[in-house]
Amino acid sequence: MHQYIERVVDLTAPEENQIFNLTTEEARQLLLNGPADAMRGVAGSFTLLARAGKTVKMARSLDRPMRYFLAKRKEGPALIVASRIDAIYDWLKSEGLEGQFHPSYTRMVPAHYVVEIQLIGCPDPDPVYTRFFTPELGTLPPDLDRIGEAYIAALAEEISQWLDRVPLDAPIGVCFSGGVDSGSVFLAAYHVMKRRGMNLGRLKAFVLDLGNGPDVKQARAFLDAVGLGLFLEPVEVDASTLNAQETIRIVEDYKPLDIESATMSLALCRGIRKRYPDWRYLLDGEGGDENLKDYPIEENPELTIRSVINNQMLYQEGWGVGKIKHSLTYSGGLSRSYTRTYAPAHHFGFSGFSPFTRPNVVAVAEAIPFIELTDYSIEKLYELKGEIVSRGIAKVTGLQMPAFPKRRFQHGALPEDSMRQKLPYKEAEYRKQFLSLYL
């Protein structure tokens, strides 16, 4: 009988893992030999690949993309794992296997799951998905002060753990708009650094200014309201440099809202990098909307207030593994769209971090009794985030944070009608542009 020789190629850059309580090798052994739920105990940001014989296991945190592709060879299957689709394609070309490739044949490891693959030849069986993060729903009392304090305390703790890994003299930037999410991250970081006696001169709030956008004014009003206006630094960028095709290539996706947001992230990161060639560490508020379910339900005909409130981590994970609408190629929810934040920062050499993506923070959000607090009222749901976060900031930091109405990142850097002129395409056109990269 023919003996298949399987091959596993790890292109995930393990040195980029930021695991607080284990070494990468210890985390790999836990993934390989422990039960799936043991991965809940891995603190930090990671993509992990472990192998024993023909068994391969993979897992990732919410803030790190992880993709794989199974190629066929005469000798046996080859599993290629990377953070990017183009890295997989380049490896296949180097081996003369690119004829097997199509971007839709790649698979995304969904956040919060252990994915197990058996490399046993042709045909290979489907992966097995086992969830390792299952937060309890609605367990907190309907007390906004207690909820806010628990939420922001968890946020501050994650920032504190992250700061332990940042060199003491390294500057820290916050991608800032003056909105609830970036505002609370900035104030929590300021509070933690001050409490720990760190040099606050290391901290800056970077706001993107593409010309006449509302975010600069909002950011200034936010920081002036808490007496911290000296930390604001606008980053002026020429709006003519916005390029959706560049964004599609870097983000490797085609969803219009994500492409718009990522285009702004690229502009901000490019502007910071041009001004500060050696800057590395950036904080942001990605995931805050998902945690507190603050998206306009009426803009998505697939959603209702009941589906948003009753489905566990809907905005973080989409409809979930094993569901008809779950994309094997892209995963779902923020598990898919985090590339809009990760890829621009990574492209320009930044180490980015959002504390809102950490399981301990997500767990507090999932414990909020949304049904009891809203009685399925959309208006009450939209009011919750500002109330919870501002109360929590007051409890934890003593600062009275302003809570401005929600506005998407891409609508704050320049007026929305101007943004539409710069980025006019629809999903079908963006999809066509993405696929053209591999023709």
QUINOR-V524271 format. One record per pair of residues at least 12 apart in sequence whose ideal C-beta (glycine too) atoms are under 7 Angstrom apart, sorted by the first residue. I is the first residue (numbers start at 1). J is the second residue. D is the distance in Angstrom with one decimal. If there is no record, write none. Layout:
I,J,D + I,J,D
This chain:
4,76,3.5 + 4,121,4.4 + 5,75,4.5 + 5,76,4.4 + 6,54,5.8 + 6,76,4.8 + 6,77,5.4 + 6,119,3.8 + 7,78,4.3 + 8,51,5.3 + 8,56,6.0 + 8,79,4.9 + 9,78,6.5 + 9,79,7.0 + 9,80,4.6 + 9,81,6.9 + 9,91,6.2 + 10,49,5.1 + 10,81,5.5 + 11,80,6.7 + 11,81,6.4 + 11,82,3.8 + 11,87,5.1 + 11,91,6.5 + 12,47,4.6 + 12,49,6.2 + 12,66,6.5 + 12,81,5.8 + 12,82,6.1 + 12,83,5.9 + 17,45,6.8 + 17,46,4.5 + 17,47,7.0 + 18,44,4.8 + 18,45,4.5 + 18,165,6.0 + 19,42,6.1 + 19,43,6.8 + 19,44,4.2 + 19,46,5.5 + 20,43,4.3 + 20,44,4.5 + 20,161,5.1 + 21,43,4.7 + 22,42,6.3 + 27,42,5.2 + 27,46,6.4 + 27,48,5.6 + 28,48,5.7 + 28,50,4.4 + 30,42,6.9 + 31,48,5.1 + 31,50,4.6 + 31,57,5.2 + 31,59,5.6 + 31,114,6.7 + 32,50,3.8 + 32,52,5.8 + 32,57,5.8 + 36,114,4.2 + 36,130,3.9 + 36,132,4.7 + 37,132,5.0 + 39,59,5.3 + 39,114,6.1 + 39,132,4.1 + 40,132,5.2 + 40,133,5.5 + 40,359,6.7 + 43,161,6.9 + 45,61,5.0 + 45,63,5.4 + 45,64,5.7 + 46,60,6.6 + 46,61,5.3 + 46,64,6.4 + 47,60,4.6 + 47,64,4.9 + 47,66,4.4 + 47,83,6.6 + 49,81,5.3 + 54,118,5.6 + 54,119,4.7 + 54,120,5.7 + 55,116,6.7 + 55,118,6.1 + 56,79,6.0 + 56,117,4.6 + 56,119,6.4 + 57,114,5.8 + 57,115,6.9 + 57,116,5.1 + 58,81,6.6 + 58,109,4.9 + 58,115,4.7 + 59,109,6.9 + 59,114,5.0 + 59,132,7.0 + 60,109,5.1 + 60,111,6.0 + 61,111,6.7 + 62,111,4.2 + 62,316,6.5 + 62,334,6.3 + 62,335,6.3 + 62,338,6.5 + 62,357,4.4 + 63,338,5.7 + 63,342,6.5 + 63,354,6.3 + 63,357,4.3 + 64,342,6.9 + 65,83,5.0 + 65,338,6.7 + 65,339,5.3 + 65,342,6.1 + 66,81,6.9 + 66,83,6.3 + 66,109,4.2 + 67,82,5.9 + 67,83,6.9 + 67,84,7.0 + 67,85,6.1 + 67,88,6.5 + 67,106,5.0 + 67,107,6.5 + 67,108,5.5 + 68,80,6.5 + 68,81,4.6 + 68,106,7.0 + 68,107,5.4 + 68,109,6.9 + 69,88,4.8 + 69,105,6.3 + 69,106,4.9 + 70,124,6.1 + 71,92,6.3 + 71,97,5.0 + 71,100,5.5 + 72,100,6.5 + 72,122,6.5 + 76,121,6.3 + 77,119,5.0 + 77,121,6.7 + 77,124,6.0 + 79,117,6.7 + 79,119,6.2 + 84,252,6.3 + 85,103,5.4 + 85,106,5.3 + 85,252,4.9 + 88,106,6.0 + 89,101,5.6 + 89,438,6.7 + 103,435,6.9 + 103,438,5.7 + 104,329,5.3 + 106,329,6.1 + 107,328,5.3 + 107,329,6.5 + 108,329,6.4 + 108,330,5.5 + 108,331,4.2 + 108,336,6.9 + 110,129,7.0 + 110,317,6.8 + 110,321,5.4 + 110,331,4.5 + 110,335,5.5 + 111,317,6.6 + 111,331,7.0 + 111,335,4.0 + 112,131,6.1 + 112,132,6.2 + 112,133,4.0 + 112,317,6.8 + 113,129,4.8 + 113,130,6.4 + 113,131,5.5 + 113,132,6.7 + 113,321,6.1 + 114,130,4.8 + 114,132,5.7 + 115,127,5.0 + 115,129,5.8 + 116,128,4.5 + 129,321,4.7 + 133,359,5.3 + 135,362,6.4 + 135,363,4.0 + 135,366,4.0 + 135,367,6.7 + 136,367,6.1 + 137,312,6.3 + 137,366,5.6 + 138,367,6.6 + 138,369,4.3 + 138,370,6.8 + 138,371,6.6 + 139,367,4.6 + 140,367,4.6 + 140,368,5.8 + 140,369,6.1 + 142,369,5.1 + 142,372,4.8 + 142,373,5.4 + 144,387,5.5 + 144,388,5.9 + 144,391,5.5 + 145,391,5.3 + 145,395,6.4 + 147,368,5.7 + 147,388,5.5 + 148,388,4.6 + 148,389,6.5 + 148,391,3.6 + 148,392,3.0 + 148,395,6.1 + 149,392,5.4 + 149,395,4.0 + 149,396,6.2 + 150,364,5.1 + 151,364,4.9 + 151,365,6.6 + 151,388,6.1 + 151,392,5.0 + 152,184,6.7 + 152,188,6.3 + 152,389,6.9 + 152,392,3.3 + 152,393,5.6 + 152,395,6.9 + 152,396,4.5 + 153,396,5.6 + 154,360,5.1 + 154,361,4.7 + 154,364,5.0 + 155,184,6.8 + 155,188,5.2 + 155,355,5.0 + 155,361,5.6 + 156,188,4.6 + 156,191,6.4 + 156,192,5.4 + 156,396,5.9 + 158,355,3.8 + 158,358,4.6 + 158,360,6.6 + 158,361,6.0 + 159,188,5.5 + 159,189,5.3 + 159,192,5.2 + 159,355,5.2 + 160,192,5.0 + 162,353,5.4 + 163,192,6.6 + 166,281,5.5 + 170,202,7.0 + 170,280,6.3 + 170,281,5.6 + 171,202,4.8 + 171,204,6.8 + 171,279,6.0 + 172,189,6.9 + 172,202,5.4 + 172,203,5.4 + 172,281,5.0 + 172,283,6.6 + 173,204,5.0 + 173,206,5.0 + 173,272,6.5 + 173,279,6.5 + 173,281,6.9 + 173,282,4.9 + 174,186,4.5 + 174,189,6.4 + 174,205,5.0 + 174,206,6.8 + 174,283,4.6 + 175,206,6.0 + 175,268,6.1 + 175,282,6.0 + 175,284,4.2 + 176,205,3.9 + 176,206,5.9 + 176,207,5.1 + 176,219,5.6 + 177,207,6.2 + 177,215,4.5 + 177,218,6.6 + 177,219,5.9 + 177,409,6.5 + 177,412,5.2 + 178,215,6.5 + 178,218,3.9 + 178,219,3.8 + 178,221,6.6 + 178,222,3.6 + 178,404,6.3 + 179,404,6.3 + 179,406,7.0 + 179,407,6.6 + 180,288,6.7 + 180,385,5.8 + 180,386,5.6 + 180,389,5.1 + 180,403,5.5 + 181,285,3.0 + 181,288,3.1 + 181,289,6.7 + 181,356,6.8 + 182,284,6.6 + 182,285,4.0 + 183,222,5.4 + 183,401,6.0 + 184,389,5.0 + 184,393,5.7 + 184,401,6.7 + 185,283,5.4 + 185,284,6.8 + 185,285,4.8 + 185,355,6.5 + 186,205,5.4 + 187,226,6.8 + 187,393,5.5 + 187,397,5.7 + 187,399,5.6 + 187,401,6.0 + 188,397,6.9 + 189,203,6.6 + 189,283,5.9 + 190,203,6.4 + 190,228,6.7 + 191,396,6.8 + 191,397,4.1 + 203,231,6.0 + 204,231,6.1 + 204,233,5.0 + 205,219,6.7 + 205,223,6.5 + 205,231,4.9 + 205,232,5.1 + 205,233,6.6 + 206,233,5.6 + 206,235,5.3 + 206,268,6.5 + 206,272,5.8 + 207,219,4.2 + 207,232,6.6 + 207,234,5.3 + 207,235,6.8 + 208,235,5.6 + 208,237,6.5 + 208,264,6.0 + 208,267,6.0 + 208,268,4.3 + 208,413,4.4 + 209,234,4.5 + 209,235,6.4 + 209,236,4.8 + 210,237,5.6 + 210,239,4.4 + 210,267,6.7 + 210,413,4.6 + 210,414,4.0 + 211,239,5.6 + 211,414,5.8 + 212,414,6.5 + 212,415,6.1 + 213,412,5.6 + 213,413,4.6 + 213,414,4.2 + 213,415,6.4 + 214,412,5.5 + 215,412,3.4 + 215,413,5.8 + 216,234,5.5 + 218,404,5.7 + 219,232,5.9 + 220,232,5.9 + 222,402,5.6 + 225,402,4.8 + 226,399,5.0 + 226,400,6.9 + 226,401,6.6 + 235,268,5.9 + 235,271,3.9 + 235,272,5.9 + 235,275,7.0 + 237,267,4.6 + 237,270,7.0 + 237,271,4.7 + 239,414,5.8 + 239,418,7.0 + 239,422,6.2 + 241,267,6.8 + 242,263,5.4 + 242,267,6.3 + 242,422,4.7 + 242,423,6.7 + 244,259,5.9 + 244,263,6.2 + 244,423,5.2 + 244,425,6.1 + 245,433,5.8 + 246,266,7.0 + 247,259,5.3 + 247,262,5.0 + 247,263,4.5 + 247,266,6.0 + 248,430,6.0 + 248,433,5.2 + 248,434,5.1 + 249,437,6.2 + 250,266,6.7 + 250,343,5.1 + 250,344,6.5 + 250,347,5.2 + 251,339,5.0 + 251,340,5.8 + 251,343,4.8 + 252,339,6.5 + 253,330,7.0 + 253,339,6.0 + 254,427,6.1 + 254,430,3.8 + 254,431,4.3 + 254,434,4.6 + 255,337,6.8 + 255,427,6.5 + 256,426,6.5 + 256,427,5.4 + 256,430,6.3 + 258,337,4.8 + 258,340,4.4 + 259,430,5.7 + 260,410,4.0 + 260,419,6.8 + 260,423,5.4 + 261,340,4.9 + 261,408,6.9 + 261,409,5.1 + 261,410,5.3 + 262,340,3.9 + 262,343,6.9 + 262,344,5.8 + 263,423,6.2 + 264,409,5.3 + 264,410,5.1 + 264,413,5.0 + 265,340,6.5 + 265,341,6.1 + 265,344,3.9 + 266,344,4.5 + 269,344,5.0 + 269,345,5.8 + 269,348,4.2 + 269,350,6.2 + 270,348,6.3 + 273,348,4.6 + 273,349,6.9 + 280,350,6.1 + 280,351,5.3 + 281,351,5.5 + 282,345,6.0 + 282,350,4.9 + 282,352,4.9 + 283,353,5.6 + 284,341,6.3 + 284,352,6.3 + 284,354,5.0 + 285,354,6.3 + 285,356,6.3 + 286,338,6.8 + 286,341,4.6 + 286,354,4.2 + 286,356,6.5 + 286,357,6.7 + 287,334,6.0 + 287,354,5.3 + 287,356,3.4 + 287,357,4.5 + 288,356,4.7 + 290,315,3.7 + 290,316,5.1 + 290,333,6.9 + 290,334,4.9 + 291,356,5.7 + 291,361,6.9 + 291,362,6.0 + 291,365,3.8 + 292,365,6.1 + 292,384,6.1 + 292,385,4.0 + 292,388,6.5 + 293,308,5.4 + 293,309,7.0 + 293,315,6.3 + 293,370,6.8 + 293,381,6.2 + 294,382,6.6 + 294,385,4.5 + 294,406,6.0 + 295,315,6.5 + 297,378,5.9 + 305,376,5.1 + 305,378,5.2 + 305,381,6.6 + 306,376,6.3 + 309,370,4.6 + 309,371,5.9 + 309,376,7.0 + 312,366,6.8 + 313,362,7.0 + 313,366,6.6 + 314,333,6.7 + 315,333,5.3 + 315,334,6.4 + 316,333,5.1 + 316,334,4.9 + 316,335,6.5 + 316,362,6.6 + 317,332,5.7 + 317,333,4.7 + 317,335,5.3 + 318,331,6.9 + 318,332,1.9 + 318,333,3.9 + 318,335,6.8 + 318,336,6.7 + 319,332,6.0 + 386,403,3.4 + 389,403,6.9 + 390,403,4.8
